Amino acid sequence: MRYDNSCKFRLYPTKEQKVLIGKTFGCCRFLYNWALAMKKKEYEDNKVSLSCFDLNKKLTELKKEEQYYWLKEVDAKALIYTIANMDTAYKNFFKLHRGYPKFKSKYDNNKSYQTYQSTIRVNYKTSKILLPKLGWVKCVFSKKVLGAIKTCTISCNPSGEYYVSMIVESKSDYPTLKEIRKENALGIDMGIKNLAILSDGTKYDSCAFLRKSQSKLARLQRSLSRKKKGSSNYEKQRIKVAKCHQKISNKRNNFINNIVADITSKGYDTICIEDLNIKGMTKNHRLAKSINDASMGSFNVKLTSKCQSKGINIVKIDRYAPSSKKCHSCGYIYKELKLSQRSWTCPICGETHDRDINAAINIKEIGVSSLPKCTRNVKSVECRKQEHKNAKCSDVSDTKKQEKERELSSQIPNIQDIIQNEIYIHAE
């Protein structure tokens, strides 16, 4: 089975390449807004939804007009991907009930565009990558790209740093998953003070890098507030603030990567975690900053990805399972337990529990007892296309099944009446 991996590298483009990248950002933003406006207008006027194919045909006609000649200067595949991304966002609004796609702003500091060409190549000796229209761009590779490059995303963050993200399709198989056994399983409970608490008693402190840099950020942002918007001094100070945020993010990512690497190197075959509702947890404004600073969602994503690459079973238990209030020795549920209590004594067996370690042990026992199957979240492009086709076929088959069930349901009362009449005749 082939599956997709992603890798991200820092780019150092020249001045001419930066200008061309900026033009591509602008063209993609314009085309996204143009396609969304066309789709919206057509649906309001004629109740017809334009397909991605229709928009691409209109794009070809748009390029021929003199006032839009600048669309030919940038990568053509980037424009096609922009329309495809807008179409996907529009469909997700109806199918997955996500937010309605918004028009892109010129003043958004997070800019990116996606492209693919068969000409994309990597040269490790000169430390350069060949990108469409840009040519050879200086790039710092932290590892080798193993597999076929499917797509490339060129991005620029608010601090002015350029990156390239690649989705690489590998032909290697996943490591075989071992049998889920209680003896070789690990439970992980997450918190604010301690990011991860393991069932074997190990605790990893939370990073809290944002809390540590609050005074520096406040000083930089006060200086930014005194600058006039649009001036060169304002732009210089904005970059300083963005670099401070970027440094905090880099520290946090490195900290979480080290914890994940340490956990997965312990030799456990199964790791059980909670399916936390991070969005709901951040509604508590007293804890929202600490929860975001701990980055529990990022920890879950990185741990799941690492387990999949190493062949470790990853099990997510129900978020409403009583992990903290349940005694792992006798099974008693202590309903009076408060959030401020970090340890408690079981009134039945008399054992004293550390709240977090007890929760981690219960998470392990619940995960092992349910014996779920480990699912793959990372799939190849072909697999996702095939699943999409199967989903369409299943929708058609489900409608046919429902029609047959309705016909049968209309016949069931008649059959029951016949059976009751025959029983009545035999009884007589």
C-alpha positions as CSV (number, residue, x, y, z in Angstrom):
1,M,0.0,0.0,0.0
2,R,1.3,3.5,-0.8
3,Y,0.7,6.3,1.5
4,D,1.6,10.0,1.7
5,N,4.2,11.7,3.8
6,S,4.8,15.4,4.2
7,C,8.0,17.4,4.6
8,K,8.6,21.1,5.0
9,F,11.8,23.0,4.2
10,R,13.0,26.6,4.4
11,L,13.4,28.5,1.2
12,Y,15.8,31.4,0.5
13,P,14.6,32.9,-2.8
14,T,16.4,35.8,-4.6
15,K,14.8,39.3,-5.0
16,E,13.5,38.4,-8.5
17,Q,12.1,35.1,-7.2
18,K,10.4,36.9,-4.2
19,V,8.7,39.3,-6.7
20,L,7.4,36.4,-8.8
21,I,6.2,34.6,-5.7
22,G,4.4,37.7,-4.6
23,K,2.7,38.0,-8.0
24,T,1.6,34.4,-7.7
25,F,0.1,35.1,-4.3
26,G,-1.8,38.0,-5.7
27,C,-3.0,36.1,-8.8
28,C,-4.2,33.2,-6.7
29,R,-6.0,35.5,-4.3
30,F,-7.7,37.4,-7.2
31,L,-8.7,34.1,-8.9
32,Y,-10.1,32.6,-5.7
33,N,-12.3,35.7,-5.2
34,W,-13.3,35.8,-8.9
35,A,-14.3,32.1,-8.9
36,L,-16.3,32.4,-5.7
37,A,-18.1,35.5,-7.0
38,M,-18.9,33.7,-10.3
39,K,-20.2,30.7,-8.5
40,K,-22.3,32.7,-6.1
41,K,-23.8,34.9,-8.8
42,E,-24.7,31.9,-11.1
43,Y,-26.5,30.2,-8.2
44,E,-28.4,33.3,-7.2
45,D,-29.5,34.1,-10.8
46,N,-30.1,30.7,-12.4
47,K,-30.0,28.3,-9.4
48,V,-27.1,26.5,-11.2
49,S,-23.9,25.6,-9.5
50,L,-20.8,26.0,-11.7
51,S,-18.5,23.0,-11.7
52,C,-14.7,23.1,-11.4
53,F,-14.5,22.2,-15.2
54,D,-16.8,25.2,-16.1
55,L,-14.7,27.6,-14.0
56,N,-11.5,26.4,-15.7
57,K,-13.0,27.0,-19.1
58,K,-13.9,30.5,-18.1
59,L,-10.3,31.0,-16.8
60,T,-9.0,30.2,-20.2
61,E,-11.2,32.9,-21.7
62,L,-10.2,35.3,-19.0
63,K,-6.5,34.9,-19.8
64,K,-7.2,36.0,-23.4
65,E,-8.5,39.4,-22.3
66,E,-6.0,42.2,-22.4
67,Q,-6.7,43.6,-18.9
68,Y,-5.9,40.2,-17.4
69,Y,-2.7,39.5,-19.3
70,W,-0.8,39.3,-15.9
71,L,-2.4,35.9,-15.2
72,K,0.0,34.4,-17.8
73,E,3.1,35.5,-15.9
74,V,2.6,33.0,-13.0
75,D,2.4,29.2,-12.8
76,A,-0.7,27.9,-14.6
77,K,-1.0,24.9,-12.3
78,A,-1.2,27.2,-9.2
79,L,-4.3,28.9,-10.8
80,I,-5.9,25.5,-11.4
81,Y,-5.3,24.4,-7.9
82,T,-6.8,27.7,-6.6
83,I,-10.1,27.0,-8.4
84,A,-10.1,23.4,-7.2
85,N,-9.5,24.5,-3.5
86,M,-12.4,27.1,-3.8
87,D,-14.7,24.4,-5.3
88,T,-13.8,22.0,-2.4
89,A,-14.5,24.7,0.2
90,Y,-17.8,25.4,-1.5
91,K,-18.9,21.8,-1.5
92,N,-17.8,21.3,2.1
93,F,-20.2,24.0,3.1
94,F,-23.1,21.9,1.9
95,K,-21.9,18.4,2.5
96,L,-19.9,18.7,5.8
97,H,-21.8,21.8,7.1
98,R,-18.6,23.9,7.4
99,G,-18.4,27.7,7.1
100,Y,-19.2,29.4,3.9
101,P,-16.0,30.2,2.0
102,K,-14.9,33.8,2.5
103,F,-13.3,36.2,0.1
104,K,-9.5,36.4,0.6
105,S,-8.0,39.7,1.8
106,K,-5.0,41.4,0.4
107,Y,-3.8,42.2,3.9
108,D,-3.6,38.6,5.2
109,N,0.0,38.0,6.2
110,N,-0.3,34.2,5.8
111,K,0.1,33.6,2.1
112,S,0.5,30.4,0.1
113,Y,-0.2,28.7,-3.2
114,Q,-0.2,25.1,-4.3
115,T,1.3,23.7,-7.5
116,Y,2.6,20.5,-9.1
117,Q,4.8,19.9,-12.1
118,S,6.6,16.8,-13.2
119,T,9.7,19.1,-13.5
120,I,10.1,19.5,-9.7
121,R,13.5,18.2,-8.8
122,V,15.8,18.3,-5.8
123,N,19.6,18.7,-5.8
124,Y,21.2,17.9,-2.5
125,K,24.7,18.8,-3.6
126,T,23.9,22.4,-4.4
127,S,21.0,22.5,-1.8
128,K,18.5,23.7,-4.3
129,I,15.0,22.8,-5.5
130,L,13.6,23.3,-9.0
131,L,10.1,24.9,-8.9
132,P,7.8,25.9,-11.7
133,K,8.4,29.4,-13.1
134,L,10.8,30.1,-10.3
135,G,13.7,27.9,-11.4
136,W,16.3,26.7,-8.9
137,V,15.6,28.1,-5.5
138,K,18.0,27.8,-2.5
139,C,16.6,25.4,0.1
140,V,17.8,23.9,3.4
141,F,17.0,20.2,3.5
142,S,16.7,18.6,6.9
143,K,16.2,15.1,5.3
144,K,16.1,13.4,2.0
145,V,12.8,13.3,0.0
146,L,12.0,9.6,-0.4
147,G,9.3,8.9,-2.9
148,A,7.4,10.7,-5.7
149,I,6.5,14.4,-5.1
150,K,2.8,14.8,-5.6
151,T,2.2,18.5,-4.7
152,C,4.2,21.5,-3.5
153,T,2.9,24.4,-1.4
154,I,5.0,27.6,-1.3
155,S,4.1,29.7,1.7
156,C,5.3,32.9,3.4
157,N,4.6,33.4,7.1
158,P,3.9,36.8,8.7
159,S,7.6,37.2,9.6
160,G,8.6,37.1,5.9
161,E,10.1,33.5,5.9
162,Y,9.5,31.3,2.8
163,Y,8.8,27.6,3.1
164,V,8.0,24.7,0.7
165,S,5.8,21.9,1.9
166,M,5.7,18.7,-0.2
167,I,3.4,15.7,-0.1
168,V,5.5,12.7,-1.0
169,E,4.0,9.4,-2.1
170,S,5.9,6.4,-0.9
171,K,5.6,2.8,-2.2
172,S,6.8,1.3,1.1
173,D,4.2,-0.5,3.3
174,Y,3.1,0.3,6.8
175,P,4.8,-1.7,9.6
176,T,2.7,-4.6,10.7
177,L,0.6,-3.9,13.8
178,K,1.0,-6.3,16.8
179,E,-1.7,-7.7,18.9
180,I,-3.2,-5.4,21.5
181,R,-2.1,-6.8,24.9
182,K,-2.6,-5.2,28.3
183,E,1.0,-6.2,29.4
184,N,2.5,-4.0,26.7
185,A,0.1,-1.1,26.5
186,L,0.5,2.5,27.7
187,G,-2.2,5.0,28.8
188,I,-1.6,8.8,28.4
189,D,-3.6,11.5,30.3
190,M,-3.2,15.1,29.2
191,G,-3.3,18.2,31.4
192,I,-2.3,21.8,31.7
193,K,0.5,21.6,34.4
194,N,1.8,18.4,33.0
195,L,1.3,18.0,29.2
196,A,1.4,14.2,29.3
197,I,1.1,11.8,32.2
198,L,1.9,8.1,31.5
199,S,0.4,5.1,33.2
200,D,3.9,4.0,34.2
201,G,4.3,7.1,36.4
202,T,6.3,9.3,34.0
203,K,5.2,13.0,33.8
204,Y,6.2,15.5,31.2
205,D,5.9,19.1,32.2
206,S,4.0,21.6,30.0
207,C,6.1,24.0,28.0
208,A,4.3,27.3,28.6
209,F,6.5,29.2,26.2
210,L,3.8,31.8,25.6
211,R,3.6,32.6,29.3
212,K,7.3,32.9,29.5
213,S,7.4,35.4,26.6
214,Q,4.4,37.5,27.6
215,S,6.4,40.4,28.9
216,K,8.6,40.6,25.7
217,L,5.5,40.3,23.5
218,A,3.7,43.0,25.5
219,R,6.7,45.4,25.0
220,L,6.9,44.7,21.3
221,Q,3.1,45.1,20.8
222,R,3.0,48.4,22.7
223,S,5.7,49.7,20.4
224,L,3.7,48.6,17.4
225,S,0.6,50.3,18.6
226,R,2.4,53.7,18.6
227,K,3.5,53.4,15.0
228,K,1.4,54.7,12.1
229,K,-0.2,52.0,10.0
230,G,1.2,51.7,6.5
231,S,4.6,53.3,7.4
232,S,7.9,51.6,7.1
233,N,8.5,51.7,10.8
234,Y,5.2,50.0,11.4
235,E,6.1,47.2,9.0
236,K,9.5,46.7,10.7
237,Q,7.9,46.5,14.1
238,R,5.2,44.1,12.8
239,I,7.9,41.8,11.6
240,K,9.6,41.9,15.0
241,V,6.3,40.9,16.7
242,A,5.7,38.1,14.1
243,K,9.3,36.8,14.6
244,C,8.6,36.6,18.4
245,H,5.4,34.6,17.8
246,Q,7.3,32.4,15.3
247,K,10.1,31.7,17.8
248,I,7.5,30.6,20.4
249,S,5.8,28.3,17.9
250,N,9.2,26.7,16.9
251,K,10.1,26.1,20.5
252,R,6.7,24.5,21.2
253,N,6.9,22.2,18.1
254,N,10.4,21.1,19.0
255,F,9.3,20.5,22.7
256,I,6.4,18.3,21.6
257,N,8.4,16.4,19.0
258,N,11.0,15.5,21.7
259,I,8.2,14.2,24.0
260,V,6.5,12.2,21.2
261,A,9.9,10.7,20.2
262,D,10.6,9.7,23.8
263,I,7.2,8.1,24.3
264,T,7.3,6.1,21.1
265,S,10.8,4.8,21.9
266,K,9.8,3.1,25.1
267,G,8.9,-0.1,23.3
268,Y,5.1,-0.2,23.8
269,D,2.9,-1.9,21.2
270,T,-0.3,0.0,22.1
271,I,-0.8,3.6,23.2
272,C,-4.2,4.7,24.5
273,I,-5.2,8.4,24.6
274,E,-8.4,10.4,25.2
275,D,-10.5,11.9,22.4
276,L,-10.5,15.4,23.8
277,N,-12.8,18.2,22.7
278,I,-10.2,21.0,22.5
279,K,-12.6,23.5,21.0
280,G,-15.1,23.0,23.8
281,M,-12.3,23.2,26.5
282,T,-11.1,26.6,25.3
283,K,-14.6,28.1,25.9
284,N,-13.5,28.3,29.6
285,H,-11.8,31.7,29.4
286,R,-9.8,31.1,32.6
287,L,-8.0,28.1,31.1
288,A,-8.1,29.0,27.3
289,K,-4.7,30.5,27.2
290,S,-3.1,27.7,29.1
291,I,-4.8,25.0,27.0
292,N,-3.7,26.7,23.8
293,D,-0.2,27.2,25.1
294,A,0.0,23.5,26.0
295,S,-1.0,22.6,22.5
296,M,-2.8,19.3,23.3
297,G,-4.3,19.0,19.8
298,S,-0.8,19.2,18.2
299,F,0.5,16.6,20.6
300,N,-2.4,14.2,19.6
301,V,-1.7,14.7,15.9
302,K,2.0,14.3,16.2
303,L,1.7,11.2,18.4
304,T,-0.8,9.6,16.1
305,S,1.4,10.2,13.0
306,K,4.5,8.8,14.8
307,C,2.6,5.7,16.0
308,Q,1.4,5.0,12.4
309,S,5.0,5.3,11.0
310,K,6.4,2.9,13.7
311,G,3.6,0.3,13.6
312,I,2.2,1.1,17.1
313,N,-1.5,0.7,17.8
314,I,-3.1,4.0,18.7
315,V,-6.4,3.8,20.6
316,K,-8.7,6.7,21.3
317,I,-11.2,6.2,24.1
318,D,-14.5,8.0,24.6
319,R,-14.0,11.6,26.0
320,Y,-16.8,11.0,28.5
321,A,-15.3,7.8,30.1
322,P,-14.8,8.3,33.9
323,S,-11.0,8.1,33.9
324,S,-10.2,10.5,36.8
325,K,-13.1,9.6,39.1
326,K,-12.7,5.8,38.8
327,C,-10.5,3.8,41.1
328,H,-8.3,1.5,39.0
329,S,-8.1,-1.0,41.8
330,C,-11.7,-1.7,42.7
331,G,-13.6,0.2,40.0
332,Y,-15.4,2.6,42.4
333,I,-16.5,5.9,40.9
334,Y,-15.9,8.8,43.2
335,K,-18.5,11.4,42.0
336,E,-17.5,14.0,44.6
337,L,-14.1,14.5,43.1
338,K,-13.4,18.2,42.3
339,L,-11.0,19.7,39.8
340,S,-8.8,21.2,42.5
341,Q,-8.2,17.8,44.1
342,R,-4.9,16.4,42.7
343,S,-5.1,13.3,44.9
344,W,-7.9,11.3,46.5
345,T,-8.4,8.2,48.6
346,C,-10.9,5.5,47.6
347,P,-13.6,5.0,50.3
348,I,-14.0,1.4,49.4
349,C,-10.5,-0.1,49.1
350,G,-8.7,2.8,50.9
351,E,-6.0,3.3,48.3
352,T,-4.6,6.8,47.7
353,H,-4.4,7.8,44.0
354,D,-2.6,10.5,42.2
355,R,-5.4,12.0,40.1
356,D,-3.4,12.1,36.8
357,I,-1.6,8.7,37.1
358,N,-4.9,7.1,38.1
359,A,-6.6,8.6,35.0
360,A,-3.7,7.3,32.7
361,I,-4.1,3.8,34.1
362,N,-7.9,3.9,33.6
363,I,-7.4,5.1,30.0
364,K,-5.1,2.2,29.3
365,E,-7.6,-0.4,30.8
366,I,-10.5,1.1,28.9
367,G,-8.6,1.2,25.6
368,V,-7.3,-2.4,25.9
369,S,-10.7,-3.8,27.0
370,S,-12.5,-2.3,24.0
371,L,-10.0,-3.8,21.6
372,P,-10.7,-1.4,18.7
373,K,-9.1,-1.6,15.3
374,C,-6.4,0.9,14.5
375,T,-7.4,3.0,11.4
376,R,-5.1,4.7,8.9
377,N,-5.5,8.4,8.7
378,V,-2.7,8.9,6.1
379,K,-3.7,7.6,2.7
380,S,-2.5,7.8,-0.8
381,V,-4.2,10.1,-3.4
382,E,-5.5,7.1,-5.3
383,C,-7.0,5.6,-2.1
384,R,-8.8,8.9,-1.4
385,K,-10.2,9.0,-4.9
386,Q,-11.3,5.4,-4.7
387,E,-13.0,6.0,-1.3
388,H,-14.8,9.0,-2.9
389,K,-16.1,6.9,-5.7
390,N,-17.2,4.1,-3.3
391,A,-19.0,6.7,-1.2
392,K,-21.0,7.9,-4.2
393,C,-21.8,4.3,-5.1
394,S,-22.9,3.6,-1.6
395,D,-25.1,6.6,-1.6
396,V,-26.9,5.3,-4.7
397,S,-27.2,1.8,-3.2
398,D,-28.5,3.2,0.1
399,T,-31.3,5.0,-1.6
400,K,-32.3,1.8,-3.5
401,K,-32.2,-0.1,-0.3
402,Q,-34.4,2.4,1.4
403,E,-36.9,2.2,-1.4
404,K,-37.0,-1.6,-1.1
405,E,-37.4,-1.4,2.6
406,R,-40.4,1.0,2.2
407,E,-42.0,-1.5,-0.2
408,L,-41.4,-4.3,2.2
409,S,-42.7,-2.3,5.1
410,S,-45.9,-1.6,3.3
411,Q,-46.3,-5.4,2.7
412,I,-45.5,-6.4,6.3
413,P,-48.9,-5.6,7.9
414,N,-50.7,-7.7,5.3
415,I,-48.4,-10.7,6.0
416,Q,-48.9,-10.3,9.7
417,D,-52.7,-10.2,9.2
418,I,-52.5,-13.5,7.2
419,I,-50.4,-15.2,9.9
420,Q,-52.8,-14.0,12.7
421,N,-55.8,-15.4,10.7
422,E,-54.2,-18.7,10.2
423,I,-53.4,-18.9,13.9
424,Y,-57.0,-18.1,14.7
425,I,-58.3,-20.8,12.3
426,H,-56.0,-23.5,13.8
427,A,-57.1,-22.4,17.3
428,E,-60.7,-22.9,16.4
